Amino acid sequence: MGSLRVGLDGRAFSSPAAGVRRYVNGLVPSLRALGVPLDLVVLGGSPRDVPGGVAHVAEPRHPPTNLGWTLVGLPIAARRARIDLLHAPAYTAPVGIRTPVVVTIHDVSYERHPEWYPYRRDRLRRAFYRASARSAVRVVTDSAFSAAEIHAAYGIARDRIAVVPLGVVPRFASEATAANVPAPFVLHVGDLHTRRNLPVVLDAVMALRRRGGAAAGLTLALAGVDRGMVADLHARAAAAGASEALAVLGIVSDARLDALYREAAVLVYPSLYEGFGLPVLEAMARGTPVVATRASSVPEVLGDAGVLLEPDDAAGWVASLDAIIGQPERRAALAEAGRTRAAAFTWERTARETYEVYLAALAAR
């Protein structure tokens, strides 16, 4: 047998979801570095986003929607590329094509908690996601939690679902970049969405500011796209008389994100539902202490290298942040524990285990 030729949905490289972009940009170079008989072809998307040394097939004509691309354009591009297997790395894949399909589903929050996603055509969208998952030969997901959720949501046999944790790079860019947020600050990275449970952290920040001391000027910095939360958070900060305690940064460059991780006193991750929680891993790799919720997949990533709290434990959030900000030795211990744990999450491991899924998918057809 010659090289395995795998096509990747190129639109993932410019996905509006930062986690998906991190995934493909970490996975693809690591797959190429494995030294196995594997040829990768990026199907569609912008040629500017294609990693160096990877072939690209332009998008054929198709209905001008994401669904039109997935169901019409992507299968045509796959046929033109003469691939052995298609890997769809961002939740959905073509349905009913002859080429074996592997789809990566990072989480199924939209299926398990549809109340968080009030889309106008939500039932149609969810039906397509379900059909896409069920038609794939193999499903890849980031955590054991998500594997159980996918099984429960779609009835897919557990032996068709592979858990492949994500990896992390120690640094995105030069340390010369500054975060440009007044210290001390706690950081949240990720879209500002209802499931991220951000009011509990904002309230903790306000409580610590009222106490004074080392946290008197504490700020909550939010790096991510607003999904309908910012107005409410601003109103909450203003009602507490400290509008300046909230720094909404929007989308930030990799260089600035790296600086934010390095300079933050703590990464806060109060999310109610995550398929993995990549910011937790990125923060640990940079020696940033993490306080997060004991919910969904987060304990799988953080382990005992940070502080885990119940999502609604308001007093616990205040006490935990206070202890880390006010005790340099506590912060140093958590930083060292985080770096040690993060070292086990490599993109080389992700690539190797993903390649094994490719081989299993071909053998199953």
N, C-alpha and C positions, 0 to 999 in steps of 0.2 A: 504494500500500500504506500502511495506517495504522501505528500503533505496534505493534511486536513485543511480544507479551505472554508473559513468561517466568515460569514457576512455579519456586520454589526449595523444596527439602525443608526445612521449618521445624525439624525436629529437629536439624539441624546447628548451630543457634544455641545449643543447650544440650548439645552433644556432650561426653562425658567426656574427649575428646581436646582439649587446649588448642590445639594447632595448627589443628584444624578450626575451632574457634571464632574464632581469630584470622583465619583465612582468610575466613570469611563476613562477619565484622564489618569487615574491611578492604575486601572486594570490593563488597559491596552499596552502601554510600554512594558509592563511587567510580563504580560503574555509573550511579547516579542523577545523578552530577555530569557525565557525559560530554556531555550536551546532545544525545543522539541519540533517535530515536523508539522508546523502550523503556519498557514498563510492567512492574514487578516485583510478583509476588504471592507471599507466603510461605504455603506449604501445611503446615498442621499445626504441631505444636510449641506452646510456650507463647506466648500473646499478649504477655506481659511481655518476651520476648526479641526481638520484632520491631522492627527499626530504625524510627525516626520517619519518617512519611510513606509507609510501604510498606503496601500492602493485605495483609490476612490472611484465610485461609480456615480455619475450625476443622476439627479432625480428625473425620471421620465414624466411625461404629462400625466396628471391625475386630478381628480376633483380637489379644489383649493381649500381643503380643510385637513385637520390632523387625522380625522377618521378616513378621509379619502386617501391620504398618504399611506396609512397603515394597511388598509384593505385593498388598495389598488396600486399605488405607486411603489410601495416597498416590495410586494411580490414580483412586480415587473423587474425592478432593479436586481432582485435576488436571482431571477432567471438569467438576466444579462451577465451577471457576475459569475455564473456557473459555480455556485457555492455548494458545499456538501451539507452545511448546517447554517441556520440563521439564529443569531443571538440578539434578542430584543432586550436591551438593558434598562428599560424605563417603563415597567408596568404592563404594557400591552404589546401584542404581536398579531400578525395576520392570522386569520382563521381559515382552516381548510386548504392549506397549500401542501404540495407534495414534499417540499423540503422539510426535513426535521427542524423543529423549533425549540429553542431554549429561551425562556422568558425570565427576567429578573423582576420579582415583585418585592419591593422594599418594605411595604406594609400594606394592610388592607383597612386602614382607618375609615376610608370612604364607605366601605361595606359594613363594618362593625359599628360605626357611629355616623350614620348618614345625616343626623341632626347637625353635624358640624359643617356640612357641605350642601347648602341650599341652592344647588344648581337648578336651572329651569327645566332641564331634561335629565334629571338625575337618574330616574329609573332606566332610561335607555342607556345612559353611560355605564351604569352599574351592570346592566345585562351584557354589554359588550366586554367589560373587564372580566366578567365571569366566564364568558365563552372563550375569550382569549386564553385565560389561565387553563381552562379544561382541555383546550385543544393542543397545548404545548406537550412535547414529549417529556420534558423536564422543566421544573420550576426551581429557580435559584432564589434564595432569600438570605437576609443578613443575620438572622438570629433564630434561636430555638423558639422564642416567643412568637415571632412572625410565622414560622413554620406551623405552629399549632393554630394560629389564627387563620392562615390560608386553608388548612385542612378543615377547620370548622366552618369557614365562610363558603367554600366552594366544593367541599366533599372530595378533594383530590387525595389520592392514596399517599400516605406518608413516605413510601419508598420512591415516589416521583418528585419529592421536594428535598432539595439539597440545601443545607445550611452552610453558607460560605461567608464568614465574617469579613468586614471591610478592613482595609489597611490604613496606614497613616504615614505621612512624611514628616520628619522632625521640624522642618522649617519651609515656609513658602518663599521667602524673599530675604533680602539683606536686613540685618538688625538695625541699620541706619534709619529706617522709617520710624516715625513717631505715631503713636495712636491719636494724639491731639484730643484727648479727653482728660479733664482735670482729675488728678488723683486725690483721694482713693476712689476707685470705681469698681463695681461688679459688672460682669459682662454676660449678656445672653446672645447667642448666635443661632439664627434660624428665623424662618418666616414668623411674623407676629400674628398668630392664629389662636382661636379660642382654645384649642387643645393644649396650647403651650402654658396656660394657667399663670400668666404673668402678673395678675394683680397680687397674688400672694407674695411675690418677691418685692414688688413696688411697696407694698404695705410694710414689709420688713425693713426696707431701706428707710422709709419715713420714720419708723420707730427708732431705728438706730441714730438717725440724724437728731431726733429729739433728745436722746440720751447724751449727746455730745461726746467729748473725748476723741479717740482716734477716728471715729466714724462721723464726726460732726458735719463734714462736707461730702458725705458719701453720695455717689451718683450711680444710677442704673443706666448702663449703655446698652442699646439694642441694635444689633447689626443684622439686618434682614428686611425682606419685603413686607410692607404692611398688608395684611389680609383682613383688615377691618377692625383692628384693635387700638390703633394709635390715638384716635379721638377720645376713647374712653380712658385710656391711660393718662393722657394729658389732663383730662378733667379730674381724674383721681388725684394727680399730683397737685393741681391747682387748688383743689378743695382742702388739701393738707397744708396749703400755704408754702409749697416748695416746688414750683414749676421747674426750677433749675435743676432739680434732682433727677430729671429724666432727659437722657441724651438719645434721640432717635437718629440713627446714622444712615438708615437705608442700606442699599447694596454698597459694599466696600470692596476695594481691590484686595487681591491676595496679600500684597505687601502690607496694607493697613491692617488687614485681619490678623496677620502674623504679629504685628505690633500690639494690637488689642489683646491678643492672648498673652503675650509676654508681660504687659504692663498692668493687666487686670489683677485686682486682689483675689478675686474668686470668679470662676465660671459658675453661673447659676443655671440650672436646667430643671425647671419645675413641671415639665411636660406630663400630661395625663396619658399620652399614647405615643410611642415611638417604635419604629421597626428596627432601629439600631441606636441612633444618637451619636452621629459622627462628631459633632462639636465636643462631646464629652471626651472622645478619644484624642481629638486634636489638641484640646487643652491639656490633657495629661501628658502628651508627648512634649509639650513646651514647658512643663513644670508649673502649670497653673492649677491651684487647688480647685476641686469641684464639689459643689453641693447640689444634689439632684434628687429627684423623686424615686421612691421605691415602687416604680410602676413600669409595666410592660417590659421592654427589652433593656432598659437602662441598667439594672443590676448586673446583667450579663457583661456589659461593657466596663462598668466602673469597678465591679467587684468590691474589695475592701480597701481600694486605693483612694476613696473619697468618702464623703458623708452622704448617706441615703436617708431621706425623710419621707413621711407620708405627704401626699400632695396638699392636704388641708391643714397641716401642722403649723399654724401660724407662729406659735411660740418657738417651735423647733427651728424655723427658718431664721428668726431673730437671733436666737442663742448661737446657732452654728456660724452665722456670718460674723457675729460679734467676736466669737472665740478665734476665728481665723484672722480677722483684721487686727485684733488687739494683741495677738500672741505670735510673734515672728517664728518662734520655735515650732508652733503647731503648723504654721504655713509651710515651713521648710520640710517638715516630716511628710506632709501630704504631697508636696511637690516631688519629693524623692520617690514616694510610693507610686505616684502617677506615672512618672517616667519609666519605672521598672515594669509596671503593668502594660503600658503602651508599647513597650519593646516587643511584646509577643504578637502584636497586630501589624503584620507587614503586607505590603501589596504583593510581594513574591508569594506568600502563602495564599493570598486570595487568588492570584493567577494560577498557581499550581492546582488548587482545588477546583477552580472553574474549568480548567482544561480536562480534569478528570470527569467533570459533568458532561463536557462535550463528547468524550469517548463513550460514556454510558448512554447518552442520548442516541448516538449512532448505533450502538449495539442493540438498543431497544426497538429500533425500527425494522 
